[in-house]
Amino acid sequence: MCEPEPYRIKVVEPLPRTTRRTRLKVLEQAGYNPFLIPARYVTLDLISDSGTGAMTEQQWAAMVRAREDFAGPATFDEFVAQARSITGFPYVQPVHQGRSAENILFRILLKRGQTVFANTHFETTRGNIEALGCRAVDLPSHDPEPPFLGNIDLQRLEARVARQKRAGLIILTLTSNIKGGQPVSLENIARTRRIARRHKIPLVLDASRFADNAYLIKENSTSKQSVRSICRRMFRCADIIYLSSKKDGLVNIGGFIAIRDKRLYETLRSEIIRQEGYPTSGGLAARDVAAMTLGLSDALDEDFLRVHIDRIRSLARMLRQNGVEVFEPAGGHAAVIFPANDSRYAAFALSARIYLEAGIRTGVFEESVRIAVPRRVYTRDHLEYVADRIGRAYRRERQGKRLRLKLAYRPAEFFNFFARFRTG
């Protein structure tokens, strides 16, 4: 018997309903790319868990109470105190989301021609690095130890930085966004830190899903430490952390940067004024900062984490029962499925088929279909329906009743987000 969600529902939102004929027209207009489908035509939206979760009554109340002052609002002090208590970092700067944090940090820290090593770079992280004339190199572990499939390959990292004279940063993404949020072990983080120190390279954590990562570490350890304590151990290894609070921070907008070096913090504040706004807002309204403060605390609730991650595993299990090939083990925020055939653009075709048959929107990343589950939004009944309908679409694609897509538009960057297709 599955454990129930650790909350009850107070406000409900009707789900959009569409006909198959409407969905076919929408697909054609969107170039068969799920990212280009207007949300008003989507019944169950599983394209991303970023900024799509539900907030608590306390968060909404705090947003109403927050006073909008241009400089020095009380919400800033409250947020900094909360972030310091969780991360252990002395200097904390809010920003409007993780991509903004990346853009600002990389412009300060990197010089043209440098290389950034990571367990895996997300597409926008890679884009921010390459826009500066730098290289983004992925070094995922070639011999991973389940369940820590997000680890960086330490041998390759040591070898590359030893001969790489222009190594700028080492980034560990927690959890690794690829394949639905695969965790990174404490040992891997600590050993990466030792390599970084030996070669005098800053270690940066993209900690957007820090709570998921800490929970998965605890689950696979004999230690009785709390998730909060494990977070402090992870953060202790880093020189800098940044995150999008739109994931584990449980808000619809926001993020922050935390650093140890006072001089770097002073430089950061100047960049924040140029790009985001006054530092005590970081490009956010005071109400958004107030919601972030509570979201950071809620993110460490172990009952919530257990049930959320269990829902991902339940979805993966139900998909398998419906004949769908699923990447295993399931990650912390999404189930990932492989295309039903090996035709070109098969992942886009499968995602389009899923939408056409059931109005369910999924995402396409690295030639796989990702089913990301927003936090505190959908029930187990919703996910059972998702697994059943995706199973039907999967069988149709496998049986040869497939959508055959041809590329109609290739964007210069961010193929998965902007490419367009046609049938033929």
N, C-alpha and C positions, 0 to 999 in steps of 0.2 A: 504494500500500500504506500502510495506516495505521500510525502509530507505536504500539508497545505501551505499556501502562500502566507507569510507572516504579516498580513494586513487584510483589511476589508475594504470594499469599494464604496466610496462616498459619492462620487460624481461619475456619470457615464456619458459616453460620446457615441452617437450612432455611427455605424460603419457604412461607408459608401457602398452602394450596390449598382452594378452595371450589367448590361446584357453582353453576351458573347460578340454580337455584332458591333456594339460600341467599342468593346475592347480591341477587336480587330482593327477598327478604324484608328483608334488611339495608337496602337502598335505601329501601324504604317506611318502615321504622322511623326512618331518618335524615332523612326529609323530602326526599330526593333532593338533599341538600347534601353534597358530598364531605367537608367538614370535620367532619361529624357521624357519619361512618362509623367504627366501632371498628377500630383498626389490625389486630386479630387476624384480620379478614376481608379484608385487603388483601394481594395477592400481590406486586405491585411498587408501592412507594409513592413517587410523584413529586409529592406535594402541596407539598413545601417542601424547600429545601436548608439550612434553619436548624436547627442542632443535630442533624442527621440523618446527618452524615458519619462515616467510620470513623477512629479514632485509631491511631497507630503503636504498635509494641511499646515504644518508648522512652517515649511518653506514659503508657502503662499502668504501666510500671515506675516512672516518676517518681511516679505517684499512690500506689503502694504505699509508696515510700520517704518520702513527705512526712509530716512530723510535725505533728499537729494541736494547735497552741498557740492560746490565745485572742487573745493580743496579740503582735505582733512576730515572727511565724514567719519562718524563713529563706526560705520560698517567696515571701513578699511582696517582699523585697529583690531576689531573683533576677528576679522578674517585672518590677519597676520598672526594673531595669537593662536588661532586654531591650526593654521598651517605649520607654524613652528612646533607646536606640541606633537604633531603627527610626524613631521619630517626630521626635526632636529636641526634644520638649517636656520641660521640667524637672519638672513636677508630674503624677504619674500616680496615678489612683485606680481600683482594680478595683471592679466591680459585678457583679451576678449575670446581667444580660443587657442588651441595648441599650434595651429599653423602660424599664427602671429608670433607665438613664442619662438618657434623654429626660425622664422624669418629674421627676427630681431637678434637672436643669439648667434646665428650663423654669420650674420653681417659683422658682428663684433669680433667673433672668435676665429673666423677663417680668412685665409688669404688665397687669392687665385692660384690654382695649380695644386693645392693641397688635397689629400685623400682622407675621406672619412670612412672608418670601418664600423660595421654593425652586424648584429645577428641577422637582422633583416630590416631594410628600409621600407617604410610605406611609400606609396607612389608620390604623395605630396612632399614627404621629407626628402626624397631623392630629387624632386623638382626644385625645392628650395636650395639644395646643395649645388646642383648642376647649374642653376641660374647664376651662381657666383663664380663659375669657371672652375669648380672643384669636382672631384670624383667621389661617387658613393659606391662602396664595395661591400657586398653582402658576404658574410662568412658563417653561414649556418652550420651547425655541427653535422659532420658527415657520419658520426657514430653516436647518435643521440641515445640517451638513456631514458626510456619512457618512465614517467610522463613528461619529462623535461625536454620536449622537442623544440623549445624555443632557445636553447643554449647556443652560445657562440662557439665556434671551433677554436679552442685555445691554442692548439699547435699551429694552425694556419695563421692565427692572429699574431702569435709570437714571431713566426718566420717573416710575415709581411712587414710588421712594424720595425723589425730588426734591420731590414734592408731598405725600408721606405724612409727616405730622408725628409719627406714632406707630409708626414702623417699629422693631420690637424686635430682630429677628435676620434674617440671611440664612443659609439652610442649603443646602449643596450635598450631595446624596446621591451617593456614589461606590461603585459604579456606580449609575445611576438604576435603582431597583427595577422600574420600569414596563417592560413589553415585554421582560422576561427579563434585565435588567442591561445597559443601554446606557451606554457610557463617556462621561466628561466629559474634554475636552482640557485639557492644561496651560495653554494660552493662555486658555481660558475661565475656568479657576480663577484665574489671575493677574489677568485683567481684572475679574473679580468682586471680587477683593481690593481693587483700586484704587477701585472704586465704594464698597465698604464703608468704606474708610478715609476717603474724601472726605466721606462723610455720617456718619462716626463711628458705624457700626453694626457690631456684632461679626459676624464671618464664622465659621460653625460648619460643620465637615465631619462628616456621617454617613458614616464610613469603614468600614462593615461589610464592604464588598467592595473594600477598598483595593488588594489585590494584583491582582485581576482588572482593575481600572481601570488600574493602572500597567502591567500586561503589555500591555493593548490599546493604551495610549499608545506603548509601545516598539515594538510590532508595526507601528504605522503611522507610524514615525519613522525617519529615517536615522541617528539617534544610536545609538551603541554603549553608552550608559549601561545599567547594571544596573537591574533592577526595584527593588531597594533604593534606588538613587540617585534614581530617579523618584519613589518614595514620599516621600523627604525633600523633594523639590522641591514636591510637592503639599502636604505638611503645613506647609511653610514659610509658605504663604500664609494659614494659618488662625490665628484667635485661640484656638479651642477645637476639639478633635475628640472624638467619642465613637463607640463601635462595639460591635456585638454580635460577640463572638468565635465565635459559633455559625455564622458564615458562613466568611469567609476566615481566621479564627483557628483553624479546624480542631479545635474542641472541641464537646462536647455541651451545655455550659452555660458562661456567663461573658461578660464584656465589660469595658470600661474607659472612663474619661474622662481626657483629657489637656488641661492648661491651662497658660498662661504666667504668669498673674497670681497672686502669692502670697496676696494678701488673698482673692481669689476661692477659692483652694484651701482656705484656712482655713474659709471659710463652707461650702464643699462638704463638708469633713470632718464638720462638725457635722450637716449634713443626712444624711450617710451613717450616722452613729450613730443618728439618729432613724428612718431608713427601712430600712437594710440590715444594720447590725451594726458591729462595731468596724472602723475604717478599714483596718487591715492585712489584713482578710479581705474586706471589701466585700460581705458576705452569702454568701460562698463558703466551702467547706471548703478547707483548705490543699492537698488533693490536686487540686482543680479549678484552683487558681492554678498549681500545678506543671505541669499539662497545658497551660494557656494559655501558659506561658512557652515551651515547646517548639513549640506550635502556631503562635505568631507567627513563629518562625524558619522552620518548615516551609512556611508560607504563601508565602514568597518564593522557594521552589525553582522555578526557571524551567522545568525539565523537567516537574515536576508541573503547573504552570500551563498549559504548552503542550498537554499531553495532555488536561487537564480541559476546556479551552476547545475543543479539537478535537472532543471527544466531543459537546459541545453543537451544534457546527456539523454534525457527522456525523448527529446525530439530526434536525436540521432538514432536512438534505438527504434523508435516508431518508423523512421524512414527506412531503416534496414528491414524491418518487418514488412514494409510495403515494396520491397525489391529494389531499393535505391542504394547505389554504391556510395558509401559515406567514408570520409577520411577519419581514421581512428588513431589515437583517442580523440574524442570530441574536446574542443577547446573551452575557453572560459566565457566567450560571448557569442559564439556562432557555431552552427553545424555547417560543414563544407561537403558538397557532393560533387562527384566527378561526372562529366558528360556521359550520356547514354551511348554515344558512338564516337568515332574518331574523325568525323568530318571537320572541315575547317570552320571555325567559329561555332563549334558545337556547344560551348558554354552559353554563348549569347542565344543560340537557337533554343536551348533547354529553358533558359530563363524566360524567353519570350513565350514559349509553349506553356510554362507554368502560369504566366500572367493571363494568356489567352483563355486557358481552361478554367481558371478559378479566381482571377483578379488578385492574385498574390504576387507581390513584387519582391524579387530577390536581387542580389548584386553579383557582378561578374568580376573576379580577380584572379589573375594568373591562370587563366583557362579552366577555372573551376567556378562553381556556383556557390556563393556564400549566403547562408540564411541566418542573418543576425537578429537576435531577439532583444528588442528594447526592454529596459528594466522596468518592472512593475506595470506593464501595459497589457499584455495578453495573458489569458488564462490557459490552463492545461487543455480545456476543450478547444480553444483556438488552435493550439499546437497539434492536437490530434487531427483536426480538420486539415491543417497544413500538410501533415505527413501523408494523409490519405490522398489529397488532391495532387501533391507532388508525385506520389507513387503512380497515379494514373497518367500524368503527363510524361513521366519517365518511361513508362511502358510503351506509350505511343511513339516516343522518339526511338526507343530501342527496336520496336517492331517495324521500323522503316517508314512510319507515317510522320516523318520529320519535317521540320521547317528547314529549308535549304537557303542559307543566307549568303549573299555576295556583298562585298564591301562597296559602299556607295560614297563614303567620305572618310578619309584618314586625317585626323587632326595632327598638328605638328607636335603636340604634347598631350599626355593624359588620355591615351587611346581608349581605355575602358570607360571613361566618363563622357567622351564626346564623339566617339566613332558612330557612324550611321550605316545601316545596312538596308538591303532590299531583298526580296525573295526572287528566286529564279533557278 
